């Protein structure tokens, strides 16, 4: 007799501005132990060691929460992924598209609590972001990814590639991030093709 696989009791839903208070991220565990990172520009990407611990200070948590609240009030999409009613992941798409022809929906925030990574929650949350990007009539998602190989690897696994256009304000804010894009077309989304980023052996 085949065992029945019990599904995780998760919920992904859009958040209203009033739900994103100053304490919204107080219990969220951002912790990431970084070892190897990507450095360089498109066409000249390389992998380098850069060990450090990435986490958020209380002030940064409140700044992110305030930014999300403001973005939602302007018409952006804030998504929360909840496990047993507790926040396990969240994402934010800004209201206004960017790019020379406004072809990109900007995925400004995308995080899964470190206690829940590796369980497919990020894939579920990313799929919801793709759906919202299509609702915005954008051609692509723009992602300024953390340069850790695990973070970039997650996006490559979803079908992302090096961005053909770079959003200067985010580049200046986070110069070591990797600019990526995701085509919001049809079935071709699943084709990884040539990413422009070296594969980690």
N, C-alpha and C positions, 0 to 999 in steps of 0.2 A: 504494500500500500504506500503510495507516494505522500510524503509529508506536505502539508499545506503551508505555504510561505505567508507569514503574517506581515501585512503591510504596515508601514510607519504611519501613525496618525498625524499627518502633516497637512497644513493649510497654507496656501499662498493667496494673499488678497491685497488689493490696493489700500493704502493708508490715507486717511484724511489728515489735514494739517493739525487738527485738534488732538490727534492721537500721538503726535511726535513732540512730546514735552522735553524739557531740559534733561530729564532723567531717562529718556528713551533708551540710551545705550549704556546705562550704568552697569547692567549685569551682563553685557555682551563681551565675550572673550575674543579679542582680536589677535592674540599672541601668535607670532610666526617666527620660528627659528630659521633664519636664512643662511644658506651655505654658498650655493653657486647662483650667479646672476648673469643676465645678458647685458652687454655693453656695446656701444657703437651705434651707427646709423644704419638705415635700411641698405642692404647690399653689402654691408661690412659688419655684420653682427658677430659677436664672439662671446664665449662663456668664460667667466672669470670667477675666482673665489672672492667672496666678500662677506665673511661670517658676521652676523649681527642678529639681535633680537628686535623684531618690529612689534610695537604695541602702541596703544593710545594712552596719553595722559588724560586726566579728567577734563581739562580745558578743551582738548581736541575732540573728545566725545560730544561735548556741548556745542562746539562749533559745527560739527558734522550734523548734529540734530537740528540746529538752527538753520543750516543751509538746506536741509531736506524740507523743513517746514516752509521756508520761503519759496522753494521751488514748487512745492505742491500748490501753494497759494497763487502761483503764476500759471498753473495749469499743467505742471509736470506730473509724472507718475512715480510715486513711492510705493514700493512693494515690500511686504513683510512676509517672511516664511516662518511659520510657527509650528513647533513640535509640542504636543500636549499643552497648547496655549501659550508657550514661552517662545520668545523671539530667538530663532536659530539662524536667520539670515535676512539680509535686506538689500535692496537695490534702488537706484534712483535714475530716472531718465528726465533730463531737462525738457522744459516745454518747447523751447525754440530749437529748430534744427540748425546745424552749422555746416560749413563747407562753402566752397566757391559758388555752388549752385544749391545750397541748402539741402544737400543730399544725405547728410548724416544726422541720425538721432544720437544724441550724446548720452552714453551710459556713464554717468558721473560717479556713482557709487555702486559697488558690488562686493558683498562680503558674506562669508559663512562663518559662524562661530567655530572656533578651533575645536571645540568639543564634539562637533557634528560633521566634520569634514570626512570625506571618503565614503559617504553613505548615499550619494546621488542627489543630495539636496541642491548643490550648486547647479547641476544639470537642469533640475526642475525650475529653479529660479531663473536661469538663463533663458529657458524656453519661454517663460512668461515675459521676459524682457523683449525677446524677439517678437512676440505677439503684439506688445505695445508699440514697438518700433514700426511694425507694419500698419498699426492703427493710425500712426502719425503720418503715414504715406511716405516714409523715408526709404531711401534705396539701401542704406547701410547703417549699421551701428558703428559708432566711434568709441573705442575703449583705450584709455590710458592705463595700461596694465602695470602693476608692480613688476619689477624686473626679475624677481626670484624665478628660478626655472620652474618651480611647481605652479606658480601663478600663471606664467606665460603658457606652460604646458596645458593647463586647464582650458584656456581659450583656444589654443591650437587644436585640442581635442574636440572642440565644438565646431571647428571649421573656420576659425579666424585666420587672418594673415596680416603681414605688415601693412600698415595704412599707406595708401597712395597719396594722402594729404595729411599734414600735421597741423593740429590746432595749437597755435602759438601760446595762448594764455595758459593752457595746461602744461605745455612743454616748459614754460618758464617757471611754473609753480612746482613741477615735479620733473626736473631735467633727466633723471635716470629711469623714468618710466618708459615702457615700450608702447609706442602708438600702434594699435591694431584696429582692424576693421572686420566687419562681418556682413556679407551680402544678404540682404533681406528678400531675395528672389524666391524661387520655388524649390524644386527638389535638388537643384544644384547646390543648395546650402550645405548639404551633407558631404560634398566632395572637398577634401582637404587641399588637393592640388599642391602647387608650389607656394610655400608660406613666406619665403624670404628670410626665414629664421633657421639657424643651424639646429639639427636634431641632437638631443642629449643621448649619448650612447649608454 
